Amino acid sequence: VGNGILEIPLQEVRYWFILFTCSCFANMLGLNISASFSSAVTIYILIPLLIIPQLLLSGVVINFDKFNPRVTKPIGVPFIGEVMASRWAFEAFMVTQFKDNRFEKQFYEWDKTIADAEYKRIYYIPALESKLAYCLNNRAHWRGANNAKMVSALAVIRNEISNELQSVGADFPHLEKLAVGKFDSTVYQHTAKFLTVLKQYYSVRLSKASNEKEKRIAMLSSTPEGAIKYEEEKMEYVNDAVADAVLNVTALDRIIEYDGRLIQKIYPVYQDEHKPKHFFDFSANLYQPTKHFGGVYWNTLYFNIVVIWLMTIGLFVTLYFDVLKHLVKWLESTRRSKKKPKE
């Protein structure tokens, strides 16, 4: 009924499975509450206390970037959001609706290449060029290791160029000279030239991907019937609000510096780059299409559903062994013992 009202195609079984997964989690959560408290009034009071955080901390109502800096960071989702089943379900919905629908699926890889090249040309490389210009204009600090800003600028340039070398498969022999005590005008010239060539490389990638996409669109709409079908599928599957959210086009900061790195904030749904801190690190920005875990990259839809099922299994275990009920009794006995007057 809901799919019919919202005009969601009936073949979208993925949406149903996400909702089914959430309903199982919600049932186990409700059973834990009802099994732990004997008073119906207490249960009624707890219901909004359980639901409201699921709404506020899911990423729907409040953008995680707008959280207090003490509880969040520019990379990934804050811990308070990670423990919310609604956050995992919402992300799975948004990502799969955008990239896995019948219309976008045929253009996704090209759009991904275009978005990556556009980000690198417009935001990423200019940010590195700006830092490089700062280093050139502060010649007095080339040998001074005490200047934190110069050390930080050279470190960011060195780290990011190192990442780019791995990505594009190129070589830059002056990489180690991007450090205080080694940097000079010659290194500057080589680095500036490298960034110029890198920008040209992404311009070529952008042009090639755009041409391939245009050819595909022209082929699909080459006949009047094909043009009509193309527009019908676009109208049926493309949701502008979802696209704006997963592309994060309303973000004030498209790129930021954090912990010696340049962090991409725009186009997260096209961002496959992960820099895990350890083997089981699954942290990623909201709406990224993949998650890293156990040295493997997983599709966000399947990974998020598995996370919610693990939460559901955890609640089943706590229900089976009455963990919450025993915890409540222990807290009550502790409170009574504290209130008991000393003789």
C-alpha positions in Angstrom: 0.0 0.0 0.0 2.8 2.4 0.9 4.7 1.6 -2.2 1.6 2.3 -4.3 1.0 5.7 -2.7 4.6 6.7 -3.0 4.8 5.3 -6.5 7.8 3.0 -5.6 8.2 0.2 -8.1 6.9 -3.1 -6.8 10.2 -4.9 -7.7 12.1 -3.0 -5.1 12.2 -5.9 -2.7 15.3 -4.4 -1.1 13.1 -1.7 0.6 10.8 -4.3 2.0 13.7 -6.3 3.4 15.2 -3.2 5.1 11.8 -2.5 6.8 11.4 -6.2 7.7 14.8 -6.1 9.3 13.9 -3.0 11.3 10.6 -4.5 12.4 12.5 -7.6 13.8 14.8 -5.3 15.7 11.9 -3.2 17.0 10.0 -6.4 18.2 13.0 -7.7 20.1 13.5 -4.3 21.7 9.9 -4.1 22.7 10.0 -7.7 24.1 13.0 -6.8 26.2 11.2 -3.8 27.7 8.0 -5.6 28.4 9.8 -8.5 30.0 11.9 -6.3 32.2 9.2 -4.0 33.6 6.0 -5.0 35.3 4.3 -1.6 35.2 2.5 -0.6 32.0 3.0 3.1 32.9 6.8 2.6 33.0 6.7 1.0 29.6 4.6 3.8 28.1 7.1 6.4 29.5 10.1 4.5 28.0 8.6 4.2 24.5 9.2 7.9 23.5 12.6 7.8 25.2 13.6 4.9 22.9 12.0 6.2 19.7 13.1 9.9 19.8 16.9 9.1 19.8 16.3 6.7 16.9 14.8 9.6 15.0 17.2 12.4 16.0 20.4 10.3 15.7 19.6 8.5 12.5 21.0 11.3 10.2 17.5 12.2 9.0 16.6 15.1 11.3 20.1 16.4 12.2 23.1 16.2 10.0 26.0 14.5 11.7 28.3 17.4 10.6 26.2 19.7 12.7 26.7 17.8 15.9 28.7 19.2 18.8 32.5 18.8 17.9 33.0 17.1 21.3 30.9 14.1 20.2 31.7 13.9 16.5 34.5 14.3 14.0 34.8 15.2 10.3 35.4 11.6 9.4 32.7 8.9 9.8 29.6 8.8 11.9 29.8 9.6 15.7 29.6 6.7 18.1 26.2 7.8 19.3 24.9 7.4 15.8 26.6 4.1 15.2 24.5 2.4 18.0 21.2 3.5 16.4 19.6 0.9 14.2 17.7 3.7 12.4 21.0 5.2 11.2 22.0 1.9 9.5 18.6 1.4 8.0 18.3 5.0 6.8 21.7 4.9 5.1 20.9 1.6 3.5 17.7 3.0 2.1 19.3 6.2 0.7 22.3 4.5 -0.8 20.5 1.7 -2.5 17.7 4.0 -3.7 20.2 6.3 -5.4 22.8 3.9 -6.9 21.0 0.6 -7.3 17.8 1.7 -9.1 17.3 0.5 -12.7 17.9 4.0 -14.2 20.9 5.2 -12.2 22.6 1.8 -12.2 23.5 2.1 -15.9 25.2 5.5 -15.4 26.7 5.0 -11.9 30.3 4.2 -12.8 30.5 7.1 -15.2 28.9 9.5 -12.7 31.4 8.2 -10.1 34.3 9.0 -12.4 32.9 12.4 -13.3 32.3 13.3 -9.6 35.8 12.2 -8.5 37.5 14.1 -11.3 35.4 17.2 -10.6 36.2 17.1 -6.9 39.9 16.7 -7.6 40.0 19.5 -10.2 37.8 22.0 -8.4 38.5 21.5 -4.7 41.3 19.0 -4.0 44.2 20.1 -6.2 43.5 23.8 -5.7 43.7 23.2 -1.9 47.1 21.5 -2.3 48.3 24.4 -4.6 47.2 26.9 -2.0 49.3 25.1 0.7 52.2 24.9 -1.7 52.0 28.6 -2.4 52.0 29.3 1.3 55.2 27.3 1.7 56.8 29.2 -1.2 55.8 32.6 0.3 57.2 31.7 3.8 60.8 31.1 2.8 62.1 32.0 6.2 60.5 28.9 7.7 61.9 26.4 5.3 64.6 25.3 7.8 62.6 26.0 11.0 61.1 22.9 12.4 59.4 25.0 15.1 56.9 26.6 12.8 53.9 24.3 13.2 52.0 25.8 10.2 54.8 25.1 7.8 55.3 21.6 9.1 51.6 20.9 8.9 51.3 22.3 5.3 54.2 20.2 4.0 52.9 17.1 5.8 49.5 17.5 4.2 51.0 18.0 0.7 53.3 15.0 1.2 50.6 12.7 2.5 48.1 13.6 -0.2 50.5 13.3 -3.1 51.5 9.9 -1.7 47.9 8.8 -1.8 47.5 10.1 -5.3 50.6 8.2 -6.5 49.0 5.0 -5.3 45.7 5.9 -6.9 47.0 6.9 -10.4 50.0 4.7 -10.4 52.5 7.5 -11.0 55.9 8.3 -9.5 57.2 11.5 -7.9 60.9 11.3 -6.9 60.8 14.5 -4.8 58.1 13.2 -2.4 60.5 12.9 0.6 61.8 16.4 0.1 58.4 17.8 1.0 59.5 18.4 4.6 61.1 21.1 6.7 64.8 21.3 6.1 64.5 19.7 2.6 62.0 21.9 0.9 63.4 24.6 -1.5 62.4 26.4 -4.7 63.4 23.5 -6.9 61.1 21.1 -5.0 58.4 23.7 -5.2 58.7 23.8 -9.0 58.6 20.1 -9.4 55.6 19.8 -7.1 53.7 22.6 -8.8 54.3 20.9 -12.2 53.2 17.6 -10.8 49.9 19.1 -9.6 49.4 20.8 -12.9 49.8 17.4 -14.7 47.5 15.8 -12.2 44.8 18.3 -12.9 45.2 17.7 -16.6 44.9 13.9 -15.9 41.6 14.4 -14.1 40.4 16.7 -16.9 40.9 14.0 -19.4 39.1 11.4 -17.2 36.2 13.8 -16.7 35.9 14.5 -20.5 36.2 10.8 -21.4 33.5 9.7 -18.8 31.2 12.5 -19.8 31.5 11.5 -23.5 30.8 7.9 -22.7 27.7 8.8 -20.7 26.4 11.1 -23.4 26.9 8.3 -26.0 24.9 5.9 -23.8 22.1 8.5 -23.3 22.0 9.2 -27.1 21.8 5.4 -27.8 18.9 5.0 -25.3 17.0 7.9 -26.7 17.8 7.5 -30.4 14.2 6.6 -31.3 11.0 8.4 -30.3 10.0 5.3 -28.3 13.4 5.1 -26.7 13.3 8.7 -25.7 9.8 8.3 -24.1 11.0 5.2 -22.2 14.2 7.0 -21.1 12.1 9.9 -19.7 9.6 7.6 -18.0 12.3 5.6 -16.2 14.0 8.8 -15.2 10.8 10.1 -13.7 10.1 6.8 -12.0 13.4 6.1 -10.4 15.2 9.5 -9.9 14.4 11.3 -6.6 16.0 14.8 -6.4 15.7 15.0 -2.6 17.6 11.7 -2.2 20.2 12.8 -4.8 20.8 16.1 -3.0 21.3 14.3 0.3 23.6 11.5 -0.8 25.7 14.0 -2.9 25.8 16.4 0.0 25.6 19.4 -2.4 24.3 21.7 0.3 27.4 21.3 2.4 29.1 24.6 3.2 32.6 23.0 3.3 33.2 20.8 0.3 36.7 19.9 1.6 38.3 20.3 5.1 41.6 19.6 6.7 41.7 17.2 9.6 44.5 15.2 11.3 47.0 16.0 8.5 44.6 15.0 5.7 42.2 16.6 3.3 38.8 15.2 3.9 36.2 15.1 1.1 32.7 16.2 2.2 31.0 16.4 -1.2 29.8 13.4 -3.2 30.0 10.7 -0.5 27.9 8.3 -2.4 30.7 8.1 -5.0 33.5 7.9 -2.5 35.0 4.4 -2.3 38.3 5.4 -0.6 38.8 4.0 2.9 41.8 4.5 5.2 41.0 2.0 8.0 43.0 2.3 11.1 42.9 -1.4 11.8 41.7 -4.7 10.4 38.1 -4.4 11.7 37.7 -0.6 11.2 34.3 -0.1 9.5 34.0 3.6 10.0 33.0 5.6 6.9 31.2 8.8 6.0 27.4 8.6 5.9 26.2 7.5 2.4 29.5 5.9 1.3 28.6 3.0 -1.0 31.0 0.5 0.6 32.2 -0.3 4.1 35.6 -1.8 5.1 35.6 -4.7 7.5 38.0 -7.6 8.0 40.2 -6.5 5.1 37.2 -6.7 2.7 35.0 -4.0 1.1 31.3 -4.7 1.5 28.3 -3.2 -0.2 26.7 -0.7 2.2 23.2 -2.2 1.8 24.2 -5.7 2.8 26.7 -4.5 5.5 24.1 -2.3 7.2 21.4 -5.0 7.1 23.9 -7.4 8.8 24.6 -4.9 11.5 20.9 -4.5 12.3 20.5 -8.3 12.4 23.5 -8.5 14.8 21.8 -5.9 17.0 18.6 -8.0 16.9 20.4 -11.2 17.8 22.0 -9.3 20.7 18.6 -8.3 21.9 17.4 -11.9 21.6 20.3 -13.0 23.8 19.5 -10.4 26.4 15.8 -11.4 26.3 16.5 -15.1 26.6 18.7 -14.6 29.7 16.7 -11.8 31.2 19.7 -9.6 31.2 17.8 -6.3 31.2 15.5 -7.5 33.9 18.4 -8.6 36.2 20.0 -5.2 35.5 16.9 -3.3 36.6 16.6 -5.4 39.8 20.3 -4.8 40.6 19.9 -1.1 40.1 16.8 -1.0 42.3 18.6 -3.0 45.1 21.6 -0.7 44.8 19.4 2.4 45.1 17.5 1.0 48.1 20.8 0.1 49.9 22.0 3.7 49.5 18.8 5.1 50.9 18.8 2.7 53.9 19.7 4.7 57.0 22.9 3.7 58.8 22.5 2.4 62.3 
